Amino acid sequence: MKKSPVIVILALFALIANASASHAQWHSRDSRMYYDYGDPIMTNTIQSPDGHTAEVRLTTANSMFSFLRLKNSSSGKYYALRDITIEVTQQGNEQPLVTKNELDTLYANTFDESTSKTTWHAISRSIALPQLDSNKKYSLRIEVRDGVDRLASRPISYDLRPTSFTSTANKSGIAIGDITLTDSVKQGVAYTGAKANTYMFSRNVKGSVAFKVADAFAGQPMVDIRVRQVTNLISPTDTGERYHAVLDIGDLHRSSAYALVGNDSELEYQLKPTQDPELWTADFNIPGEEFNQGKYEISVRVREGDIEQTRTNNFMLVWQGQPLSLEDPTDAIEPLQYLLQPDAWKAMSSGTKQEMTTKLYKYWQTQDPTPGTAFNERMATFYERVDYADFNFATTRFLNGAMTDRGKIYLLYGPPTHTERTFIPGEVPTETWTYANNVHRIFRFEARNQPGDYTLAEIKDLATKD
């Protein structure tokens, strides 16, 4: 006797239910963690080549402030006060050497926007630094407060490096500022979210660095860029140099520097001429489409004749907006029961978390529609579906909604083109999903056990029109 597709699938679901019980601990944690998009404040500090100034880049999410309703305002319907303090301190001194306070106003058009964790406001401020003694330690401290409730963020500190550049005092005759990267460049304007030297992985990155070369050197300086991967999320042993290039003369701009031309959700910079003949700005590209997630080190070497200097900074490449179900490999591997044979799934589920992570990404690499880049669109789509199913289809039997009957169908086929629910007193509630696309099927679920606990009851092909 031939088994019907419904019986086969229901039997498979029963096996999946038993296998999923061991992973229920994931969902015992507070569900609020699934809506945490990280730190609501990000900062970065960039020192100039001569060490006389530091640019503080700051961006904050609306969620860290208490917004109030406005009346008759063209700026927005809600406002909040952002209270910022920037201090330069010297180790061993109680009093700061420099203090800068600023109170500005943030606006939002809707209440949802006023509580958003993904709506950012960025600013850039230049801080004049005192002469820093190379025998002492200095730091720049940033604190942001809610100007309404006076709640403060944790202070963020950066070490400052003592530098001094003059044509005669600096023996090398070369000084290099901090290296800056941008999220994008459009029509000569560089845009950055100022999010603490953190950028989306698998993208080409543009950057710049300002440096000074003493007037005594009249030639064209040689500048080269090196990028080295320090840590690798997927394969910890796979690190090392990823890129090296010597810049062309067209990439070097004398008596020029990037100046701030706009800010709000992003900071905008444009190359502007200066009156300083010793100042140069170098532009460069990093072909990062194949760069995976992890920590990277970028080095800029400037050479003039027999004299050279090197400046090194770190940056992070991360999956911004990564599905939450990918944060832990145990959670990410669980729904792969729908795609893998039992032995293959069991093998992937064994080992340390790092070993499971490596095996997980290795599997998805075989499914990658764009193997020339580090970003895997098919993997992203699958785990976005897992997130949706976990949040929307959870029951008392299956706290992880991706492991329910509706979750399985959603993961395999995506959202239905049409959904219909039926609630008739005295009858079993039903939910019908119609896929009027290439799936060409109808799935009917019934909530026989308890409200909201829908199990698959019927699958049938969608009738075709003559």
C-alpha positions as CSV (number, residue, x, y, z in Angstrom):
1,M,0.0,0.0,0.0
2,K,1.4,3.4,-1.0
3,K,1.7,6.0,1.8
4,S,0.0,9.3,1.2
5,P,2.3,12.5,1.2
6,V,0.4,13.8,4.2
7,I,1.1,10.7,6.3
8,V,4.8,10.8,5.3
9,I,5.2,14.4,6.2
10,L,3.3,14.0,9.5
11,A,5.6,11.1,10.4
12,L,8.6,13.2,9.5
13,F,7.3,16.0,11.7
14,A,7.0,13.6,14.6
15,L,10.6,12.7,14.2
16,I,11.6,16.3,14.0
17,A,9.6,17.0,17.2
18,N,11.6,14.4,19.2
19,A,14.9,15.7,17.8
20,S,14.1,19.3,18.6
21,A,13.4,18.8,22.3
22,S,17.1,18.8,23.1
23,H,17.4,22.3,21.8
24,A,14.5,23.9,23.8
25,Q,17.0,25.5,26.2
26,W,17.7,28.2,23.7
27,H,14.2,29.6,24.1
28,S,14.3,29.6,27.9
29,R,16.2,32.9,27.7
30,D,14.4,36.2,27.9
31,S,12.8,36.9,24.6
32,R,13.8,40.5,24.8
33,M,17.3,39.5,23.7
34,Y,16.0,38.8,20.2
35,Y,15.2,42.5,19.8
36,D,18.6,43.7,21.0
37,Y,20.5,45.1,18.0
38,G,23.6,45.9,20.0
39,D,25.0,49.0,21.7
40,P,22.9,52.1,21.1
41,I,26.0,54.3,21.0
42,M,29.1,54.0,18.8
43,T,32.1,56.2,18.6
44,N,35.4,56.6,16.9
45,T,38.3,59.0,17.4
46,I,40.7,60.1,14.6
47,Q,43.9,62.0,15.4
48,S,45.5,64.3,12.9
49,P,49.0,63.6,11.6
50,D,50.6,66.4,13.7
51,G,48.6,65.3,16.8
52,H,47.2,68.8,17.4
53,T,43.5,67.8,16.9
54,A,41.3,64.7,17.3
55,E,38.0,64.3,15.4
56,V,35.3,62.6,17.5
57,R,32.7,60.7,15.4
58,L,29.6,59.8,17.4
59,T,26.4,58.1,16.4
60,T,23.5,57.2,18.7
61,A,20.3,55.2,18.3
62,N,17.0,56.8,19.2
63,S,16.2,54.0,21.6
64,M,18.6,55.3,24.2
65,F,16.7,58.6,24.6
66,S,13.4,59.7,26.1
67,F,11.5,61.5,23.3
68,L,8.8,64.0,24.1
69,R,5.9,65.2,22.0
70,L,6.2,68.5,20.1
71,K,3.5,70.9,19.1
72,N,3.5,72.8,15.9
73,S,7.0,72.0,14.8
74,S,8.3,71.6,11.3
75,S,11.3,69.6,12.5
76,G,9.4,66.6,13.8
77,K,6.6,65.5,16.1
78,Y,8.9,64.2,18.8
79,Y,12.2,65.5,20.2
80,A,14.9,64.3,22.6
81,L,18.0,66.1,24.1
82,R,21.4,64.5,23.6
83,D,23.9,65.7,26.2
84,I,27.5,65.0,25.3
85,T,30.8,65.4,27.3
86,I,34.2,64.9,25.7
87,E,37.3,65.0,28.0
88,V,41.0,64.7,27.4
89,T,42.7,63.2,30.5
90,Q,46.3,62.5,31.6
91,Q,47.0,59.4,33.7
92,G,47.6,60.5,37.3
93,N,45.8,63.8,37.0
94,E,42.3,64.1,38.5
95,Q,41.3,67.1,36.5
96,P,40.8,66.7,32.7
97,L,43.1,68.7,30.4
98,V,40.3,69.5,28.0
99,T,36.5,69.4,28.5
100,K,33.9,70.0,25.9
101,N,30.1,69.8,26.6
102,E,27.4,69.9,24.0
103,L,23.6,69.7,24.2
104,D,21.8,69.0,20.9
105,T,18.2,68.1,19.9
106,L,17.2,65.0,18.0
107,Y,13.9,64.7,16.1
108,A,11.5,61.9,15.1
109,N,8.4,62.0,13.0
110,T,6.6,59.0,14.5
111,F,6.6,57.3,17.9
112,D,8.0,54.1,16.4
113,E,10.9,56.1,15.0
114,S,11.5,57.7,18.4
115,T,12.0,54.3,20.0
116,S,13.9,52.7,17.1
117,K,17.1,50.8,17.7
118,T,18.1,51.1,14.0
119,T,17.5,54.9,13.5
120,W,20.8,56.7,14.1
121,H,22.0,60.3,14.4
122,A,25.7,61.0,13.7
123,I,27.8,64.0,14.5
124,S,31.5,64.9,14.2
125,R,33.4,67.2,16.5
126,S,37.0,68.4,16.3
127,I,38.8,68.7,19.7
128,A,42.0,70.7,20.0
129,L,44.6,68.7,21.9
130,P,47.3,70.1,24.2
131,Q,51.0,69.2,23.6
132,L,51.2,65.5,24.6
133,D,54.3,64.3,26.4
134,S,55.6,61.0,24.9
135,N,56.5,59.8,28.5
136,K,52.9,60.0,29.7
137,K,49.6,58.3,28.9
138,Y,46.6,60.2,27.7
139,S,43.1,59.2,26.8
140,L,40.0,60.8,25.3
141,R,36.8,60.0,27.2
142,I,33.2,60.3,25.7
143,E,30.0,60.1,27.7
144,V,26.5,60.6,26.3
145,R,23.4,61.4,28.5
146,D,19.7,61.6,28.0
147,G,19.1,65.3,28.5
148,V,15.5,64.6,29.7
149,D,15.9,61.7,32.1
150,R,19.7,62.3,32.8
151,L,20.4,58.7,32.2
152,A,24.0,58.2,31.0
153,S,25.7,55.7,28.8
154,R,28.8,53.9,29.9
155,P,31.9,56.1,29.3
156,I,34.0,55.2,26.2
157,S,37.7,55.9,26.3
158,Y,40.4,56.0,23.6
159,D,44.1,56.1,24.0
160,L,45.8,59.2,22.5
161,R,49.2,58.9,21.0
162,P,51.7,61.7,21.6
163,T,52.9,63.0,18.2
164,S,54.7,66.2,17.1
165,F,55.5,67.2,13.6
166,T,57.6,70.1,12.4
167,S,60.0,70.2,9.5
168,T,62.9,70.3,11.9
169,A,61.8,68.7,15.1
170,N,60.5,65.4,13.6
171,K,63.6,63.5,12.6
172,S,61.7,61.3,10.1
173,G,60.0,64.2,8.5
174,I,56.9,62.1,8.1
175,A,53.8,61.8,10.3
176,I,50.7,59.8,9.6
177,G,47.2,60.4,11.0
178,D,44.6,57.7,11.8
179,I,43.3,55.7,8.9
180,T,39.6,56.2,8.1
181,L,37.2,54.0,6.1
182,T,33.9,54.9,4.6
183,D,30.7,53.0,3.9
184,S,30.3,54.5,0.4
185,V,31.5,57.2,-1.9
186,K,29.0,59.0,-4.3
187,Q,29.9,61.8,-6.6
188,G,33.0,62.7,-4.6
189,V,31.2,62.7,-1.2
190,A,32.3,60.0,1.3
191,Y,29.6,58.6,3.6
192,T,30.1,56.8,6.9
193,G,27.8,55.8,9.7
194,A,30.6,56.4,12.2
195,K,29.9,53.1,13.9
196,A,33.1,52.4,15.7
197,N,35.2,51.2,12.7
198,T,32.7,48.5,12.1
199,Y,31.6,47.8,8.5
200,M,29.6,45.3,6.5
201,F,31.5,42.3,5.4
202,S,31.7,41.2,1.7
203,R,31.8,44.7,0.4
204,N,34.4,46.8,-1.3
205,V,35.7,49.4,1.2
206,K,37.0,52.9,0.4
207,G,39.3,54.7,2.8
208,S,41.7,57.6,3.2
209,V,44.6,58.7,5.4
210,A,46.1,62.2,6.0
211,F,49.8,62.5,6.4
212,K,52.5,65.1,6.5
213,V,55.8,65.2,4.7
214,A,58.4,67.9,5.6
215,D,59.1,70.5,3.0
216,A,62.7,69.3,2.9
217,F,61.4,66.4,0.8
218,A,60.4,67.8,-2.6
219,G,59.6,64.5,-4.4
220,Q,56.4,62.4,-4.6
221,P,56.0,60.2,-1.5
222,M,55.4,56.5,-2.0
223,V,52.4,55.1,-0.2
224,D,51.4,51.5,0.1
225,I,48.4,49.7,1.8
226,R,48.3,46.3,3.5
227,V,45.3,44.6,4.9
228,R,45.8,41.6,7.2
229,Q,43.0,39.4,8.7
230,V,43.6,39.0,12.4
231,T,40.6,36.9,13.4
232,N,38.3,34.7,11.3
233,L,34.8,33.9,12.5
234,I,34.4,30.9,10.2
235,S,37.8,29.4,10.2
236,P,40.1,30.7,13.1
237,T,43.3,29.3,11.5
238,D,42.7,31.1,8.2
239,T,44.3,34.5,8.8
240,G,47.0,36.5,7.2
241,E,47.5,39.1,4.5
242,R,44.5,39.7,2.3
243,Y,45.5,42.7,0.2
244,H,48.6,44.8,-0.7
245,A,48.7,47.7,-3.2
246,V,51.0,50.6,-4.0
247,L,49.0,53.8,-4.6
248,D,49.2,55.6,-7.9
249,I,50.0,59.3,-8.2
250,G,46.3,60.0,-8.9
251,D,45.4,58.7,-5.4
252,L,47.6,61.3,-3.6
253,H,46.3,64.8,-3.0
254,R,48.7,67.5,-1.8
255,S,47.5,70.4,0.3
256,S,44.1,68.7,0.6
257,A,42.0,67.1,3.4
258,Y,38.5,65.7,3.9
259,A,36.2,68.2,5.5
260,L,32.7,67.5,7.0
261,V,30.0,68.8,4.8
262,G,26.9,67.2,6.4
263,N,25.6,64.9,9.1
264,D,22.5,63.2,10.4
265,S,22.0,59.5,9.9
266,E,25.5,59.5,8.3
267,L,28.5,61.8,8.2
268,E,29.4,63.3,4.8
269,Y,32.9,64.3,3.9
270,Q,34.4,66.0,0.8
271,L,38.0,66.6,-0.2
272,K,38.8,70.3,0.2
273,P,42.0,72.3,-0.6
274,T,44.1,73.6,2.4
275,Q,46.9,76.1,2.8
276,D,49.3,73.5,4.2
277,P,51.9,72.4,1.6
278,E,53.1,69.6,3.9
279,L,49.7,68.0,4.2
280,W,48.7,65.1,1.9
281,T,45.6,62.9,1.7
282,A,45.8,59.4,0.2
283,D,42.6,57.7,-1.2
284,F,42.5,53.9,-1.6
285,N,40.2,51.0,-2.3
286,I,40.0,47.7,-0.5
287,P,38.5,45.0,-2.7
288,G,36.7,43.3,0.2
289,E,33.9,41.4,-1.5
290,E,35.6,38.1,-0.6
291,F,36.6,39.2,2.9
292,N,34.8,37.2,5.6
293,Q,33.7,38.3,9.0
294,G,36.4,39.1,11.5
295,K,38.9,41.6,12.8
296,Y,41.3,43.2,10.3
297,E,44.5,45.3,10.5
298,I,45.2,47.9,7.9
299,S,48.6,49.5,7.6
300,V,49.7,52.5,5.6
301,R,53.4,53.0,4.9
302,V,54.6,56.4,3.6
303,R,58.2,56.5,2.2
304,E,60.2,59.5,1.0
305,G,63.7,58.7,-0.1
306,D,65.3,56.6,2.7
307,I,62.8,57.8,5.3
308,E,59.5,56.0,6.0
309,Q,56.8,55.7,8.6
310,T,54.0,53.2,9.1
311,R,50.6,53.7,10.7
312,T,48.3,50.8,11.7
313,N,44.6,50.7,12.6
314,N,42.1,47.9,13.2
315,F,38.6,47.6,11.8
316,M,35.9,45.0,12.0
317,L,33.9,43.4,9.2
318,V,30.5,42.0,10.5
319,W,27.2,40.9,9.1
320,Q,25.1,43.9,9.9
321,G,21.5,42.8,10.2
322,Q,22.5,39.2,10.7
323,P,19.5,36.9,11.4
324,L,19.3,36.3,15.1
325,S,19.0,32.5,14.6
326,L,22.6,32.6,13.3
327,E,24.1,33.9,16.5
328,D,24.6,30.4,18.0
329,P,25.6,27.5,15.8
330,T,23.4,25.1,17.8
331,D,20.3,27.2,17.0
332,A,21.4,27.6,13.4
333,I,21.9,23.9,12.8
334,E,18.6,22.8,14.3
335,P,16.3,23.7,11.4
336,L,18.7,22.1,8.9
337,Q,17.0,18.9,9.8
338,Y,14.6,19.9,7.0
339,L,17.4,20.0,4.4
340,L,20.0,17.4,5.5
341,Q,20.0,13.6,5.8
342,P,19.9,12.4,9.4
343,D,23.5,11.3,9.5
344,A,24.7,14.6,7.9
345,W,22.7,16.6,10.4
346,K,24.0,14.6,13.3
347,A,27.6,15.1,12.2
348,M,27.1,18.8,11.8
349,S,25.6,19.0,15.3
350,S,28.6,17.5,17.0
351,G,31.8,19.1,18.3
352,T,32.6,22.5,19.8
353,K,30.7,25.6,18.9
354,Q,33.6,26.7,16.7
355,E,33.7,23.4,15.0
356,M,29.9,23.5,14.4
357,T,30.2,27.1,13.1
358,T,32.9,26.0,10.6
359,K,30.8,23.0,9.4
360,L,27.7,25.2,9.2
361,Y,29.3,27.8,6.9
362,K,31.1,25.1,4.9
363,Y,27.7,23.5,4.1
364,W,26.2,26.8,3.1
365,Q,29.2,27.6,0.8
366,T,28.1,24.6,-1.3
367,Q,24.7,26.3,-1.7
368,D,26.0,29.8,-2.4
369,P,24.6,31.3,-5.6
370,T,27.4,33.9,-5.7
371,P,30.6,32.0,-4.6
372,G,32.8,35.0,-5.7
373,T,31.6,37.0,-2.6
374,A,31.6,36.2,1.1
375,F,27.9,37.1,1.4
376,N,25.6,34.1,0.9
377,E,22.2,35.2,-0.3
378,R,20.6,31.8,0.0
379,M,21.8,31.4,3.6
380,A,20.6,34.8,4.5
381,T,17.1,34.1,3.1
382,F,16.8,30.8,5.0
383,Y,17.7,32.3,8.4
384,E,15.5,35.3,7.9
385,R,12.7,32.8,7.5
386,V,13.9,31.0,10.6
387,D,13.7,34.2,12.6
388,Y,10.2,34.9,11.3
389,A,9.0,31.4,12.0
390,D,10.5,31.4,15.5
391,F,8.7,34.7,16.4
392,N,5.3,34.0,14.7
393,F,4.7,30.2,15.0
394,A,5.9,29.3,18.5
395,T,3.5,27.2,20.6
396,T,3.5,25.7,24.1
397,R,4.7,22.4,22.5
398,F,7.3,24.0,20.2
399,L,8.8,27.2,21.8
400,N,11.0,27.5,18.6
401,G,8.4,28.3,15.9
402,A,10.7,27.1,13.1
403,M,10.2,23.5,14.3
404,T,6.5,23.6,14.0
405,D,4.5,22.3,11.0
406,R,3.9,25.9,9.8
407,G,7.5,26.7,10.5
408,K,8.8,23.9,8.3
409,I,6.6,24.9,5.3
410,Y,7.6,28.5,5.7
411,L,11.3,27.6,5.8
412,L,11.1,25.4,2.7
413,Y,8.8,27.6,0.6
414,G,8.7,31.1,2.0
415,P,5.7,33.2,2.7
416,P,2.4,32.0,1.0
417,T,0.8,34.1,-1.6
418,H,-2.5,33.9,0.3
419,T,-3.5,32.9,3.9
420,E,-6.9,32.2,5.1
421,R,-8.1,31.4,8.7
422,T,-11.4,29.8,9.7
423,F,-12.9,30.1,13.1
424,I,-16.4,28.4,13.3
425,P,-17.9,27.7,16.8
426,G,-17.9,23.9,17.4
427,E,-15.4,23.2,14.6
428,V,-11.6,22.9,14.6
429,P,-9.9,26.2,13.7
430,T,-8.0,25.9,10.3
431,E,-5.4,27.9,8.5
432,T,-4.9,27.5,4.8
433,W,-1.8,28.6,2.9
434,T,-2.0,29.0,-0.8
435,Y,1.1,29.2,-3.0
436,A,0.0,30.5,-6.3
437,N,3.6,30.6,-7.5
438,N,6.1,27.9,-8.6
439,V,5.3,25.9,-5.5
440,H,1.8,25.5,-6.8
441,R,0.3,23.9,-3.7
442,I,-2.1,24.4,-0.8
443,F,-1.3,23.5,2.8
444,R,-4.1,23.2,5.3
445,F,-3.3,23.3,9.1
446,E,-5.7,22.4,12.0
447,A,-5.5,23.6,15.6
448,R,-6.8,20.4,17.2
449,N,-4.8,20.4,20.4
450,Q,-5.1,24.0,21.6
451,P,-5.6,27.5,20.1
452,G,-2.7,28.5,17.9
453,D,-1.1,25.0,17.8
454,Y,-1.6,24.3,14.2
455,T,-0.5,20.9,12.7
456,L,-0.4,20.0,9.0
457,A,-3.6,18.2,8.0
458,E,-3.6,18.2,4.2
459,I,-1.5,19.0,1.2
460,K,-2.9,19.3,-2.3
461,D,-1.8,20.6,-5.6
462,L,-3.3,23.9,-6.7
463,A,-5.9,23.4,-9.4
464,T,-4.8,24.7,-12.8
465,K,-7.0,26.7,-15.0
466,D,-7.8,25.4,-18.5
